[in-house]
Amino acid sequence: MPPAIIHKRMAMKIINLHSLCLAAAAAWLFWNPAAKADPADASDPQVDMQIDDQPGYQPSAEEEQLAGPFERQIVFFRTTEAPGTIVVHTADRYLYLVQPNNRAIRYGIGVGRDGFQWAGIRKIIQKQEWPDWRPPPEMIQRQPYLPRFMAGGPGNPMGARALYIGGTVYRIHGTNQPQTIGHAVSSGCFRLVNADVTDLYDRVPVGTKIVVKQAADL
Amino acid sequence: MRFFQKGITSAAVFGALTLLTSFGAQASTLDTVKQRGSLICGVSNGITGFSISDEKGAWSGFDVDFCRAVASAIFGDATKVQFVPVKADERFAALKENKFDLLSRNSTWSFSNEVEQGLLFAGVTYYDGQGFLVSKKRKVTSALELDGSKICVKNGTNSEANVADYFKSNRMKFEPIRFETMKEIIDAYQANKCDVISSDVSQLYAERLGLTKPNENAILADVISKEPLGPAVRQGDDQWLNLVKWVNYAMLNAEELGITKSNVAQAKQSQKPAVRRLIGAEGDIGKQLGLSPDWALNIIKNVGNYGETLEKNVGGKSKLGIARGLNQLWTMGGIQYAPPLR
């Protein structure tokens, strides 16, 4: 069995234990000897923002108000996907919620290492308000000051809402670090600012189809 | 029978002559450019994001970068280009008078600009169109919610007629407020003399930067007219038309294939035939354009792929922040679709 698959499975197991997306990156790092436990690996072109999680940090309203292209907006979007479908373009850092008449609501996202590892079609299987956070041991090893458990609420790195993507360890979640929107970040899957993830949460039911597209690779 | 044979012979001779003459004409622009050692590009001066020169005379913008892409394809050097600023009403005549080799100047590909002017458009590098700018406070998400609005438009343009058509076909009413200049329109809008500004979307984004609070104003996704912008060339030089056309398509295909300025150096190791063909690692499509095998590689290396160039100049990575909209690739929600390089 190729080592990559072993790593993936072990990572999956850990995720099941800790049941959180933020853990996935750290788990992968832990089990992948090449990656070591240092996420500040600048050689990875997909991770352009090295920032540790900041549990407890509560951004101001100004910080959470995105401006420019990453602000939530209605855009032209031609697709064969039905209205109500979520389409994620990781390379552009956008999440689209398809609307009728060639429109979509576009949200700016931050994409974690895990968000870049997968593309496909799945469904949203579960929704959670203010999800709890349990940093996995690997993450605690790296950042020993992290709490072992943090109940959901303001300041929680998982943010205000989470949408679980079926058949994967991935999820769409909020963040307490709005400055990471638009970037490739070291942990997590697809993160939105809390106002946006809440807006999306209210618009999509369990069972919503999600299509994740990666940029073509050489 | 004899007459028939003679007819065939003379037709053949005539055909061969035509072929020769047209072949001679075909090579001329590229030969001229190669002999001169640089490309001369007709551009606008003063359109933020598209074509503008700073106080030091350094040019930047999306239209300017297209010229640099053509220069890169020919010379492998993006700096071998001279920019000639030209006014809107003089641009087509200047192209026909050989003042430049290529017009890359916010020009709409329309029947009159192509057929009546006797020119050829090499493609659509940017799909523009008329749209609406409105205060976010109004919480409008579609132009269909603008019934009864006072709309500022520029006098003497198609803008008002386009708005009138759109409102009429959607059974809505509006009150046009006409001004001679964009400056007057901005002032009127800020003084609440009109609720909405209607103009080409690219211009609305540029003008929004000049508002007191740009972020409190939105540009709606609705586009009510067709303004396909692209480079134009003279008629009668098919090779040159093809070259300009395929520079654009190479940039689009590069984006679709994931070839970027930063990874183009590794592209030679790619196993994908389409990637290898584009960068010249396999076959030699450049030869048929009169170019070296690495023509497309040089475009990507020096200028970037289509999306990179667009984002840098007018998109999310620029101060304009124009949503890609129609100009997104066809695989990603837009209508930019380039024929394949094979």
Interface residues (C-beta under 8 A of the other chain):
Chain A: P45 A67 G68 P69 F70 E71 Q73 I74 V75 F76 F77 R78 T79 V87 H89 D92 Y96 R103 A104 R106 G182 K213 A215 A216 D217 L218
Chain B: T141 S142 N215 A218 L220 A221 V223 E256 L257 G258 I259 S262 N263 Q266 A267 Q269 S270 K272 V275 G315 G316 G321 A323 G325 L326 Q328 W330 M332 G333 G334 I335
